[in-house]
Amino acid sequence: MLKRKIENVLGTWKGTAGHKPLVIMGIRQCGKTYIATHFASENYKSVVYINFIKQPERIDAFLGSKDVNTILLNLSAQIPDVAFTPGDTCFIFDEIQECPEARTSLKFFKEDGRFDVIATGSILGVQGYGDELRKQHRRLKSKKEPGINSVPVGYEEIIKMYPLDFEEFLWANGLSEQVIEALKVCYHNEKPVPQGMHVAMRRLLNLYVAVGGLPDAINAFLKTNNMNEVSNVYKSILKEYRDDMVKYAPDKDKPHIRECFNSIPKQLAKENKKFMYNKVKPGGRSDIYMGSLQWLEDAGIICRCYNTDITGLLMEGNAKDNVFKVYMADIGLLIEMLGPGTRADILQGNLAGFKGAIFENLMADTLHKKAQNLYYFQKDSGLELDFLVRLNGECVPVEVKAKSSKSKSTKTVLNHPEKYHIQQAIKFGDYNIGREGRLLTLPTYMQFLLNLEPEEVFIEPIDLDTLNTLAKEILNE
């Protein structure tokens, strides 16, 4: 069994009084079904599992009335010896995107309050899922059955699940918690990692890049130690993704989504990695491909890193919506798309010019799995910083170097704090921990230790007297 951080989130959810039905969203094959069924089996007396793809006949139980007693009656007719124990039964609605009626029923399960529900879905956030709701609604009307299906806003709790991050990969490979704690001590004290540990961690990082974070691929590697088996898993998963692009995407975008998707490796291979529509296809324009790219992002397959030409907080407010880079949401997907032999090249260190793009995507992968929005800095003068993050209340540049090399742009912004408002910077690369003034260098395998903060708007508290004064000024105006 692969240990996952989301188990703690599920435990907190169950322990919260009056909790809502839970919806786990995430990229296909990131482990949603397994974690939901494992958690439920460990924490409930009775588990009612429904997979709406493998058991389409279960959809009939949710047609018409959404009253919980009616749904229970319908399910009991379909499932022999099913037990519904109030307070100790968990329903799992797997692949809930296939049954919008079940999504709507979450409101009624919350109001009823007798049973917990965990729903999972891979395509719930994409453009086109709403189209499916409308199709289902038309089907209901044609049968003269009552009910309008909608997302039960306010009656469900949504959490996002990601493929395994590097720390979870370390757990899967049996690395002891003592080693991870030792790495944390070195990181916080800015002391070099002991050489033996440093060499081992570099090897494990390359292994993670080669295997990726999708559970089936990791299990295939742990079982066989064979990269061909890992590749076979990714081939199957990529086929599922491409099938989804045809099944769930809006009709107008279907011809273009695959073109956008297949262009990502060559977009990252460019010196300037800004996503360019004319690199998808000669003559390509944003009005043709914008919806396709959005679909891929909403499906969780890619993540965008937005450009800002201002360093500082808030980064969201300075980001340019039409200038961005595109990365794969899991490094293993990119490696598979790069073609045969790439995994061997990674393990042998023979990546040549593409190494920078791979390790830049790895940094994006790390930040994305920390639920961070991605930003980079670039000026027309040529000044460029790979990523900007919020760390200890400051905007901090993060540079990613495939090999030991100078970071001219980083040194420029550090040398002019009056202009760029940057007080510190971090550079990840193939070296040990070190510091040069306000530039902290870290080995790439320490990316997972960054304790980042969400990009939020902070408002200073206002006392009552000040509030009254402001109200009088507004009234006078």
Disulfide bonds with the S-S distance in Angstrom:
none
